Amino acid sequence: MYDIRLGILMAEDLSELEARLFEWIRQSDFETVPWSTASAAKAFKVKKDEIYEAVAGLTRKVPDRIQVFYKSGAVHIAAE
């Protein structure tokens, strides 16, 4: 498992991909810019299914730190 400090929360059960993806989402503007799973997969050099699984894992493991929503015909993701 990969340890990452998420503010005051220590999420020791995040995989390395989940931790890296969380930080990427947190530093990005996917709250206003539509999310692209294909772009995320390319950036992390993994398959799209791995990104879907990582996002799903984040919503279970750090639900108070990530929000996935649909707006203006597109999926958006915000993390803090």
OpenMM code with the backbone's topology and positions (N, CA, C; nanometers):
from openmm import Vec3, app, unit

residues = "MET TYR ASP ILE ARG LEU GLY ILE LEU MET ALA GLU ASP LEU SER GLU LEU GLU ALA ARG LEU PHE GLU TRP ILE ARG GLN SER ASP PHE GLU THR VAL PRO TRP SER THR ALA SER ALA ALA LYS ALA PHE LYS VAL LYS LYS ASP GLU ILE TYR GLU ALA VAL ALA GLY LEU THR ARG LYS VAL PRO ASP ARG ILE GLN VAL PHE TYR LYS SER GLY ALA VAL HIS ILE ALA ALA GLU".split()
positions = [
    Vec3(0.0827, -0.1189, 0.0000),
    Vec3(0.0000, 0.0000, 0.0000),
    Vec3(0.0872, 0.1254, 0.0000),
    Vec3(0.0290, 0.2336, -0.0396),
    Vec3(0.1004, 0.3595, -0.0526),
    Vec3(0.0435, 0.4591, 0.0476),
    Vec3(0.1291, 0.5163, 0.1308),
    Vec3(0.0861, 0.6150, 0.2298),
    Vec3(0.0956, 0.7542, 0.1701),
    Vec3(-0.0066, 0.8338, 0.1937),
    Vec3(-0.0043, 0.9735, 0.1502),
    Vec3(-0.0766, 1.0560, 0.2547),
    Vec3(-0.0261, 1.1731, 0.2830),
    Vec3(-0.0924, 1.2621, 0.3779),
    Vec3(-0.1894, 1.3487, 0.2988),
    Vec3(-0.3169, 1.3346, 0.3318),
    Vec3(-0.4222, 1.4114, 0.2663),
    Vec3(-0.4743, 1.5114, 0.3687),
    Vec3(-0.4081, 1.6241, 0.3822),
    Vec3(-0.4438, 1.7195, 0.4860),
    Vec3(-0.4175, 1.6545, 0.6208),
    Vec3(-0.5182, 1.6488, 0.7060),
    Vec3(-0.5015, 1.5851, 0.8359),
    Vec3(-0.5365, 1.4370, 0.8305),
    Vec3(-0.5866, 1.3926, 0.7187),
    Vec3(-0.6273, 1.2533, 0.7033),
    Vec3(-0.5116, 1.1699, 0.6499),
    Vec3(-0.4796, 1.0613, 0.7169),
    Vec3(-0.3784, 0.9694, 0.6655),
    Vec3(-0.4525, 0.8523, 0.6051),
    Vec3(-0.4480, 0.8401, 0.4758),
    Vec3(-0.5208, 0.7346, 0.4061),
    Vec3(-0.4237, 0.6242, 0.3693),
    Vec3(-0.3937, 0.5381, 0.4638),
    Vec3(-0.2955, 0.4326, 0.4426),
    Vec3(-0.3445, 0.3229, 0.3490),
    Vec3(-0.4749, 0.3154, 0.3286),
    Vec3(-0.5273, 0.2080, 0.2450),
    Vec3(-0.5413, 0.2465, 0.0981),
    Vec3(-0.4904, 0.3632, 0.0586),
    Vec3(-0.4925, 0.4008, -0.0829),
    Vec3(-0.3806, 0.3282, -0.1560),
    Vec3(-0.4139, 0.2824, -0.2763),
    Vec3(-0.3087, 0.2260, -0.3610),
    Vec3(-0.2212, 0.3404, -0.4111),
    Vec3(-0.1079, 0.3065, -0.4680),
    Vec3(-0.0210, 0.4101, -0.5217),
    Vec3(-0.0933, 0.4896, -0.6311),
    Vec3(-0.1645, 0.4209, -0.7196),
    Vec3(-0.2378, 0.4897, -0.8261),
    Vec3(-0.3452, 0.5804, -0.7677),
    Vec3(-0.4206, 0.5322, -0.6690),
    Vec3(-0.5249, 0.6146, -0.6070),
    Vec3(-0.4652, 0.7407, -0.5458),
    Vec3(-0.3536, 0.7263, -0.4756),
    Vec3(-0.2896, 0.8414, -0.4122),
    Vec3(-0.2404, 0.9414, -0.5159),
    Vec3(-0.1770, 0.8921, -0.6201),
    Vec3(-0.1275, 0.9808, -0.7258),
    Vec3(-0.2432, 1.0478, -0.7989),
    Vec3(-0.3484, 0.9720, -0.8275),
    Vec3(-0.4653, 1.0259, -0.8973),
    Vec3(-0.5347, 1.1313, -0.8117),
    Vec3(-0.5485, 1.1038, -0.6821),
    Vec3(-0.6109, 1.2019, -0.5919),
    Vec3(-0.5347, 1.3341, -0.5976),
    Vec3(-0.4041, 1.3278, -0.5871),
    Vec3(-0.3229, 1.4497, -0.5874),
    Vec3(-0.3341, 1.5219, -0.7219),
    Vec3(-0.3380, 1.4464, -0.8313),
    Vec3(-0.3526, 1.5051, -0.9652),
    Vec3(-0.4869, 1.5762, -0.9768),
    Vec3(-0.5931, 1.5106, -0.9288),
    Vec3(-0.7266, 1.5713, -0.9328),
    Vec3(-0.7289, 1.6962, -0.8449),
    Vec3(-0.6693, 1.6859, -0.7258),
    Vec3(-0.6687, 1.7986, -0.6315),
    Vec3(-0.5996, 1.9204, -0.6913),
    Vec3(-0.4937, 1.8991, -0.7671),
    Vec3(-0.4183, 2.0101, -0.8246),
    Vec3(-0.4740, 2.0574, -0.9595),
    Vec3(-0.5686, 1.9836, -1.0140),
    Vec3(-0.6259, 2.0180, -1.1448),
    Vec3(-0.7549, 2.0955, -1.1288),
    Vec3(-0.8138, 2.1329, -1.2412),
    Vec3(-0.9355, 2.2137, -1.2414),
    Vec3(-1.0537, 2.1355, -1.2990),
    Vec3(-1.0680, 2.0095, -1.2584),
    Vec3(-1.1769, 1.9284, -1.3125),
    Vec3(-1.3119, 1.9648, -1.2529),
    Vec3(-1.3112, 2.0627, -1.1635),
    Vec3(-1.4368, 2.1147, -1.1110),
    Vec3(-1.5058, 2.1993, -1.2179),
    Vec3(-1.4249, 2.2700, -1.2975),
    Vec3(-1.4815, 2.3539, -1.4040),
    Vec3(-1.4552, 2.2957, -1.5428),
    Vec3(-1.3452, 2.2231, -1.5590),
    Vec3(-1.3111, 2.1588, -1.6861),
    Vec3(-1.3609, 2.0141, -1.6818),
    Vec3(-1.4300, 1.9678, -1.7834),
    Vec3(-1.4795, 1.8296, -1.7811),
    Vec3(-1.3685, 1.7261, -1.7630),
    Vec3(-1.3997, 1.6227, -1.6909),
    Vec3(-1.3105, 1.5100, -1.6651),
    Vec3(-1.2971, 1.4239, -1.7902),
    Vec3(-1.1789, 1.3715, -1.8146),
    Vec3(-1.1563, 1.2785, -1.9248),
    Vec3(-1.0814, 1.1570, -1.8720),
    Vec3(-1.1491, 1.0446, -1.8672),
    Vec3(-1.0851, 0.9214, -1.8224),
    Vec3(-0.9729, 0.8825, -1.9173),
    Vec3(-0.9942, 0.9015, -2.0458),
    Vec3(-0.8920, 0.8686, -2.1449),
    Vec3(-0.7651, 0.9519, -2.1220),
    Vec3(-0.7819, 1.0807, -2.0941),
    Vec3(-0.6656, 1.1667, -2.0674),
    Vec3(-0.5945, 1.1256, -1.9391),
    Vec3(-0.6714, 1.0894, -1.8376),
    Vec3(-0.6113, 1.0446, -1.7114),
    Vec3(-0.5333, 0.9149, -1.7335),
    Vec3(-0.5913, 0.8231, -1.8075),
    Vec3(-0.5238, 0.6961, -1.8358),
    Vec3(-0.3926, 0.7204, -1.9108),
    Vec3(-0.3958, 0.8113, -2.0054),
    Vec3(-0.2752, 0.8433, -2.0814),
    Vec3(-0.1702, 0.9074, -1.9909),
    Vec3(-0.2128, 0.9999, -1.9053),
    Vec3(-0.1198, 1.0690, -1.8161),
    Vec3(-0.0523, 0.9729, -1.7183),
    Vec3(-0.1266, 0.8717, -1.6734),
    Vec3(-0.0726, 0.7765, -1.5761),
    Vec3(-0.0216, 0.6472, -1.6405),
    Vec3(-0.0342, 0.6401, -1.7741),
    Vec3(0.0125, 0.5236, -1.8498),
    Vec3(-0.0485, 0.3937, -1.7989),
    Vec3(-0.1824, 0.3987, -1.7821),
    Vec3(-0.2595, 0.2814, -1.7405),
    Vec3(-0.3823, 0.2706, -1.8289),
    Vec3(-0.4560, 0.1630, -1.8153),
    Vec3(-0.5800, 0.1449, -1.8909),
    Vec3(-0.6923, 0.2265, -1.8272),
    Vec3(-0.7927, 0.2609, -1.9094),
    Vec3(-0.9060, 0.3383, -1.8594),
    Vec3(-0.9755, 0.2670, -1.7436),
    Vec3(-0.9864, 0.1343, -1.7509),
    Vec3(-1.0503, 0.0596, -1.6424),
    Vec3(-0.9794, 0.0807, -1.5093),
    Vec3(-0.8472, 0.0950, -1.5129),
    Vec3(-0.7717, 0.1187, -1.3895),
    Vec3(-0.8045, 0.2561, -1.3306),
    Vec3(-0.8283, 0.3536, -1.4175),
    Vec3(-0.8678, 0.4871, -1.3711),
    Vec3(-1.0072, 0.4809, -1.3105),
    Vec3(-1.1004, 0.4119, -1.3790),
    Vec3(-1.2359, 0.3969, -1.3235),
    Vec3(-1.2296, 0.3327, -1.1857),
    Vec3(-1.1516, 0.2279, -1.1711),
    Vec3(-1.1381, 0.1585, -1.0428),
    Vec3(-1.0761, 0.2488, -0.9368),
    Vec3(-0.9767, 0.3280, -0.9752),
    Vec3(-0.9114, 0.4185, -0.8803),
    Vec3(-1.0072, 0.5283, -0.8340),
    Vec3(-1.0844, 0.5856, -0.9262),
    Vec3(-1.1815, 0.6887, -0.8881),
    Vec3(-1.2874, 0.6278, -0.7955),
    Vec3(-1.3345, 0.5096, -0.8299),
    Vec3(-1.4324, 0.4422, -0.7449),
    Vec3(-1.3732, 0.4154, -0.6062),
    Vec3(-1.2477, 0.3725, -0.6021),
    Vec3(-1.1807, 0.3492, -0.4751),
    Vec3(-1.1700, 0.4758, -0.3915),
    Vec3(-1.1393, 0.5865, -0.4558),
    Vec3(-1.1295, 0.7138, -0.3838),
    Vec3(-1.2637, 0.7559, -0.3252),
    Vec3(-1.3726, 0.7337, -0.3983),
    Vec3(-1.5036, 0.7723, -0.3460),
    Vec3(-1.5424, 0.6869, -0.2257),
    Vec3(-1.4882, 0.5651, -0.2165),
    Vec3(-1.5139, 0.4791, -0.0996),
    Vec3(-1.4188, 0.5104, 0.0158),
    Vec3(-1.2918, 0.5338, -0.0157),
    Vec3(-1.1889, 0.5463, 0.0881),
    Vec3(-1.1747, 0.6872, 0.1456),
    Vec3(-1.1988, 0.7886, 0.0644),
    Vec3(-1.1906, 0.9275, 0.1114),
    Vec3(-1.3132, 1.0063, 0.0636),
    Vec3(-1.4334, 0.9601, 0.1000),
    Vec3(-1.5557, 1.0221, 0.0475),
    Vec3(-1.5734, 1.1690, 0.0859),
    Vec3(-1.5138, 1.2098, 0.1947),
    Vec3(-1.5255, 1.3496, 0.2360),
    Vec3(-1.4264, 1.4400, 0.1649),
    Vec3(-1.3376, 1.3827, 0.0843),
    Vec3(-1.2328, 1.4607, 0.0186),
    Vec3(-1.2489, 1.4680, -0.1332),
    Vec3(-1.3469, 1.3944, -0.1890),
    Vec3(-1.3630, 1.3913, -0.3352),
    Vec3(-1.5112, 1.3990, -0.3704),
    Vec3(-1.5401, 1.4683, -0.4789),
    Vec3(-1.6780, 1.4805, -0.5257),
    Vec3(-1.6806, 1.4567, -0.6766),
    Vec3(-1.7658, 1.3667, -0.7193),
    Vec3(-1.7858, 1.3383, -0.8618),
    Vec3(-1.9271, 1.3852, -0.8946),
    Vec3(-1.9396, 1.4718, -0.9953),
    Vec3(-2.0725, 1.5230, -1.0288),
    Vec3(-2.0865, 1.5439, -1.1793),
    Vec3(-2.2109, 1.5558, -1.2223),
    Vec3(-2.2450, 1.5737, -1.3633),
    Vec3(-2.3008, 1.7136, -1.3806),
    Vec3(-2.2423, 1.7900, -1.4754),
    Vec3(-2.2868, 1.9272, -1.4992),
    Vec3(-2.2655, 1.9618, -1.6455),
    Vec3(-2.3653, 2.0213, -1.7055),
    Vec3(-2.3564, 2.0687, -1.8445),
    Vec3(-2.3128, 1.9580, -1.9411),
    Vec3(-2.3649, 1.8383, -1.9212),
    Vec3(-2.3377, 1.7280, -2.0126),
    Vec3(-2.2039, 1.6592, -1.9950),
    Vec3(-2.1355, 1.6841, -1.8822),
    Vec3(-2.0041, 1.6226, -1.8625),
    Vec3(-1.9823, 1.5875, -1.7155),
    Vec3(-1.8968, 1.4901, -1.6935),
    Vec3(-1.8570, 1.4517, -1.5585),
    Vec3(-1.7478, 1.5468, -1.5111),
    Vec3(-1.7575, 1.5884, -1.3860),
    Vec3(-1.6565, 1.6736, -1.3232),
    Vec3(-1.6140, 1.6082, -1.1926),
    Vec3(-1.4903, 1.6293, -1.1511),
    Vec3(-1.4397, 1.5733, -1.0272),
    Vec3(-1.3647, 1.6825, -0.9519),
    Vec3(-1.3948, 1.6921, -0.8230),
    Vec3(-1.3249, 1.7888, -0.7379),
    Vec3(-1.2691, 1.7147, -0.6177),
    Vec3(-1.1510, 1.7548, -0.5737),
    Vec3(-1.0882, 1.6940, -0.4560),
    Vec3(-1.0239, 1.8035, -0.3727),
    Vec3(-1.0270, 1.7824, -0.2422),
    Vec3(-0.9635, 1.8793, -0.1525),
    Vec3(-0.8971, 1.8077, -0.0391),
] * unit.nanometer
topology = app.Topology()
chain = topology.addChain("A")
for resn in residues:
    res = topology.addResidue(resn, chain)
    for name in ("N", "CA", "C"):
        topology.addAtom(name, app.Element.getBySymbol(name[0]), res)
